[in-house]
Amino acid sequence: MRIELDKKSLFALASDTRIEILKALQPMRRTVSQLSEVVSVDKAAVYRHLKKMEDGGLVKRYEEHGFVYYGLTWKAKDLIAPSESTKIVILLSATWLLLLCAAVFLSAGLMAEEGNHYLYGFLPTKDASYDQSGSTSDGGLAWLSWVAPSVAFGFAAAVAAYFAVLRIRKPFQTPAHDDPVSPEQLAQLPPDDAD
């Protein structure tokens, strides 16, 4: 399921108290009084926070048996406890973003090594001054300024991809306890002392 956060939703999430209220609403619907006790904030403040979260589409108001309850919407539920597919999408997106960062640093470094000097402001160099010919005064270690970030981003992308694959792959089936017992296993069982 796709979650879209608009300005009101982001504003509703911009408070630690509102996050605590959302977490308190996760297991069940609650009244303002119950929420006030759980988060240790006065009822008027809880009501104001609930109103902002209701405007942001994170909380829904329910009137039942003369009481007003507040519960989470599907958007808030998926934000607080993302589903498995949401976690996979986040991991795969992070993998591609990290690979893109590694490619940018790698290509910028290779271009700088070839003499394209317009990228020197982009690369983080340590006390390396470049002259007109492209040589550095740091003893030839300028390549570390682009190789190290490329390797770090590449490693982080590999780790994110690994965890995404783990989440995608289904767990191995374990045998149930009700499986039929083979005759060899039955012979190994101790005899019953029912006499």
C-alpha positions in Angstrom: 0.0 0.0 0.0 1.3 3.4 -0.9 1.5 6.1 1.8 1.4 9.7 0.7 2.2 12.4 3.3 1.0 15.8 2.6 1.8 19.0 4.5 -0.9 18.4 7.2 0.3 14.9 7.8 3.9 16.0 8.2 2.8 18.8 10.5 0.8 16.2 12.6 4.0 14.1 13.0 6.2 17.1 14.0 5.6 16.6 17.8 7.0 14.0 20.2 3.7 14.1 22.1 1.7 13.3 19.0 4.1 10.4 18.2 3.5 9.1 21.8 -0.3 9.5 21.2 -0.1 7.5 18.0 1.9 4.8 19.7 -0.7 4.7 22.5 -3.5 4.3 19.9 -1.7 1.5 18.2 -3.1 -1.4 20.2 -6.7 -0.1 20.6 -9.0 2.9 20.4 -8.9 5.2 23.4 -10.8 8.2 24.8 -9.2 11.6 25.5 -9.1 10.8 29.2 -7.4 7.5 28.6 -4.8 9.1 26.3 -4.3 11.8 28.9 -3.3 9.2 31.5 -1.1 7.2 29.1 1.0 10.2 27.9 0.8 12.2 31.1 -0.5 15.4 29.4 -3.7 17.3 30.3 -6.9 16.5 28.4 -7.1 19.9 26.6 -3.6 19.5 25.2 -4.4 15.9 24.1 -7.5 17.1 22.4 -5.6 19.8 20.5 -3.0 17.2 19.4 -5.8 14.8 18.3 -7.5 17.5 16.3 -4.2 18.2 14.4 -3.7 14.5 13.8 -7.3 14.2 12.6 -6.7 17.1 10.2 -3.6 15.3 8.9 -5.5 12.1 8.3 -3.7 10.0 11.0 -6.5 9.7 13.6 -10.2 9.0 13.1 -12.9 9.9 15.6 -15.5 7.2 16.6 -18.7 7.9 18.6 -19.9 4.7 20.3 -22.3 4.3 23.3 -22.1 8.0 24.3 -18.3 8.0 24.3 -15.9 9.5 21.8 -13.0 7.2 20.9 -10.0 7.9 18.7 -8.3 5.3 16.6 -5.6 5.1 14.0 -6.2 5.4 10.3 -4.6 2.9 7.8 -2.0 5.6 7.0 -0.9 6.0 10.7 -0.9 2.2 11.2 1.5 1.8 8.2 3.7 4.6 9.5 4.0 3.2 13.0 4.3 -0.5 12.1 5.1 -0.7 8.4 4.0 -3.8 6.6 6.5 -6.3 5.2 6.1 -4.9 1.7 6.7 -1.4 2.9 10.0 -2.4 4.5 11.1 -4.1 1.3 10.3 -1.1 -0.8 12.3 1.1 1.7 15.3 -1.2 1.6 15.3 -1.5 -2.2 14.9 2.3 -2.6 17.8 2.8 -0.1 19.9 0.4 -2.1 19.4 2.3 -5.4 20.0 5.6 -3.7 23.3 4.4 -2.2 24.4 2.9 -5.5 23.7 6.2 -7.2 25.8 8.0 -4.6 28.6 5.5 -5.1 28.4 5.9 -8.9 28.5 9.8 -8.6 31.6 9.7 -6.4 33.3 7.1 -8.6 32.6 8.9 -11.8 33.5 12.3 -10.4 36.8 10.9 -9.1 37.6 9.2 -12.4 36.8 12.4 -14.3 39.0 14.3 -11.9 41.8 11.9 -12.5 41.5 12.4 -16.2 41.9 16.1 -15.8 38.4 17.5 -15.6 39.1 20.2 -13.0 35.6 21.6 -12.7 34.7 18.8 -10.2 37.4 19.6 -7.7 35.0 21.7 -5.6 32.7 18.6 -5.3 35.3 16.2 -4.1 36.2 16.4 -0.4 40.0 16.8 -0.4 42.3 17.4 2.5 44.8 20.2 2.0 45.2 19.2 -1.7 45.9 22.1 -3.9 45.6 21.5 -7.7 47.8 23.4 -10.1 47.1 23.9 -13.8 48.4 20.5 -14.8 46.1 18.6 -12.3 48.8 17.4 -10.0 48.3 17.6 -6.3 50.5 18.8 -3.5 49.4 16.0 -1.1 51.8 13.3 -2.3 49.3 11.6 -4.7 46.6 10.6 -2.1 43.8 12.7 -3.7 42.3 9.4 -5.0 41.3 8.6 -1.4 38.9 11.5 -1.5 36.7 9.7 -4.0 37.5 6.0 -3.6 36.7 6.0 0.2 33.2 7.4 -0.2 32.5 5.2 -3.3 33.5 2.1 -1.3 31.5 3.2 1.7 28.3 3.9 -0.3 28.8 0.6 -2.2 29.2 -1.4 1.0 26.1 0.3 2.5 24.2 -0.5 -0.7 25.3 -4.2 -0.5 24.1 -4.4 3.1 20.7 -2.8 2.3 20.3 -5.2 -0.7 21.2 -8.2 1.5 18.5 -7.3 4.0 16.0 -6.7 1.2 16.7 -10.1 -0.2 16.3 -11.7 3.3 12.9 -10.0 3.6 11.8 -11.1 0.1 12.8 -14.7 0.5 10.3 -16.7 2.3 11.4 -18.6 5.4 12.0 -22.3 5.2 9.1 -24.5 6.2 9.6 -26.3 9.5 7.9 -29.7 10.0 4.8 -29.5 12.1 4.4 -31.5 15.2 1.5 -33.5 13.7 3.6 -35.1 11.1 3.2 -38.9 10.9 5.9 -40.9 12.7 7.9 -43.4 10.7 8.2 -47.0 12.1 11.9 -46.4 12.9 11.0 -43.4 15.0 8.2 -45.3 16.7 10.6 -48.1 17.7 12.9 -45.5 19.3 10.1 -44.1 21.6 10.2 -45.3 25.2 7.4 -47.8 26.2 4.4 -46.5 28.0 4.1 -47.5 31.7 0.4 -47.8 31.7 0.2 -51.0 33.8 
